[in-house]
Every structure is written in C-alpha cells, then in structure tokens.
Amino acid sequence: MAQLFFKYGAMNSGKSIEILKVAHNYEEQGKSVILMTSILDTRSGTGRIESRMGLNRDAIALKDDSNVFEIVKSENPNAACVLIDECEFMSKDQVLQAAQVVDDLGIPVMAFGLKNDFRNELFEGTKYLLLYADKLEEMKTICWFCTKKATMNMRMANGKPVYDGDQIAIGGNEMYYPVCRRHYNHPPMLNKD
C-alpha cells in the first residue's frame, strides 16, 4: 500500500545521498521513479539533486505554482515512486497534492528535507508533512562541535552564528552547521579563518 513518507534531518544528515540511493535501488530493478526538488535550491544548478559526496541527478524543479499531482499524472502515472528533495520549501497545497498522488494514484511519495530552519521554526512544507505524512523518519547526524545528535541548523555569517533574518538563504557548509541544542544556544568561539 502506497504511503507518504517524510524523512527529515539537520544539515549534513545525508538526505540527498539517501534520495539518490533510493532512486538507484528502484531503477536497478527496472522500476521508474520521478525525482523532484525545489527551484529555490540552485547550489548545483536548477533542477539538480546533489549530495555532498558528489553524486547528482537531474530532477523536476518545483516552482511555487507547480502542481505535484498534475506533474506525476503527466510525467508517468505508473511510476513506482515519487522522490522529492528539499521538501521543506513545498507549500501546503503541494504537500496535499503529494498526498493525493499516494491516495488517488497509489504511488508512494518519499519527501526529504529539513525539519526546522536556523531560527528553530518549521518551514511550511515541513509543518504540513508532519501533519499529513503516513510515516516519519529522522535522519541523524552529529553536532559540528561535539558528538551529540544534531537537531538544529546554525546559520553562520562572518564566523558568527545568526539567529535573525529571512527564513530562506540557500547555502551549504559555508553557511550552515548541524548542531545540538546546547551548541545552538551556546556556540563555542569560532575562528574566522
């Protein structure tokens, strides 16, 4: 039975490598997948899913007005699975459309993304995936500063933590650190090197 999965974690928890691995596993068995990612994530170019390990794939770039259900119906209504990266940037409507893919087309949807932003608030897509997903799975990584589990994302600017600003600023290790609660609230002194 098809389900809507939400796999979330802090930065560096392996979300993108996992989505690429899942796509490979399906395709190795001759099953088709539909890959999607947010148009906002341009680190590797528009419509690209890339892991920090260097693996990458083309994907459908979801815009604000993209309809996930209609895309799946037109691309391949017989796909074995739909995989969505950077799902935190989805709208409520897009999350509901992903659920419709599961419920009306019988295709499992696996959405991968962040749970919380650098201010420790939920993204819109995250909020509604937490509400509507059939299965939730935390992907774990360790704190940048210790060996505890990282549950938060620390935005950095000029070697210092930033706690205010626009919710969305695209970046990687140069801008965000996965951190535990203790180091989010009490970051160690950092060099500006």
Salt bridges, closest charged atoms under 4 A:
GLU18 OE1 - LYS21 NZ 3.22
GLU27 OE1 - ARG57 NH1 2.89
GLU28 OE2 - HIS24 NE2 3.81
ASP41 OD2 - ARG43 NH2 2.83
ASP58 OD1 - ARG48 NH1 2.43
GLU70 OE2 - LYS73 NZ 3.93
GLU86 OE2 - ARG43 NH2 3.05
ASP117 OD2 - ARG119 NH2 3.09
GLU121 OE1 - ARG119 NH2 3.81
GLU137 OE1 - LYS7 NZ 3.47
GLU138 OE1 - LYS149 NZ 2.95
